[in-house]
Amino acid sequence: MSALGGGMNFYGSMPEAYDVKVNMQNPLIARIWADREGTKDLLRQVIDLALLEKGMLKGKALSEFIARSEKLLA
């Protein structure tokens, strides 16, 4: 794989992986889990809040988060 991918830098182009722990006892998470189709915006909001808290939400994703927040709070 390394020879096909261009040498030792092969692994540098792979996406990062993250471990995520979800508290299924949380009422909000339970609500999202119960209505998976109807709560897609809410799920995206929860994911983006976690990314924001870790300083990982930037650029276009941050702008979309702000716009979605305004929509959800209206």
Buried (B, 14 or more C-beta within 10 A) or exposed (E): EEEEEEEEEEEEEEEEEEEEEEEEEEEEBEEBEEEEEEBEEBBBBBBBEBBBEEEEBEEEBBEEBEEBEEEEEE
